[in-house]
Amino acid sequence: PDIASIIHFADIYEAMTAKRTYKESISISECVEYMMSLSGTIVSPNVLKAFLLYFPAYEIGEIVKLSTGDEAVVVKNYANHSLRPKVKTKKGMIIPLNKEQYYNITVLNKSSNL
């Protein structure tokens, strides 16, 4: 049933993103990437799709490293593109990663300078 799939998804998400005495938490973006890899197996594709529609993978103000080597700060999130925020690099360049011309640029991870 749908409710079981939603609860299962929430349980996995919480277990991965919450710090425990026996393990560190992982970032929301890492969790989302992992959940995407499980889609169609132990994660319902429909629940994942709904989650990605409404829940951003990056927080506004979060500093991330881009595949270009630049560090950037997340300035906006987009519905339907939770893994493709608008960022501002240290050089002042604004990059809306949800636009096709920027699909070649990806967010690699959180910056080590956090």
Buried (B, 14 or more C-beta within 10 A) or exposed (E): EEEEBBEBBEEBBEEBBEEEEEEEBBBBBBBBBBBBEBBEEEBBEEBBEBBBEEEBBBEEEBBBBBEBEBBBBBBBBBEEBBBBBBBBBEEEEEBBBBEEEBEEBBBEEBBEEE
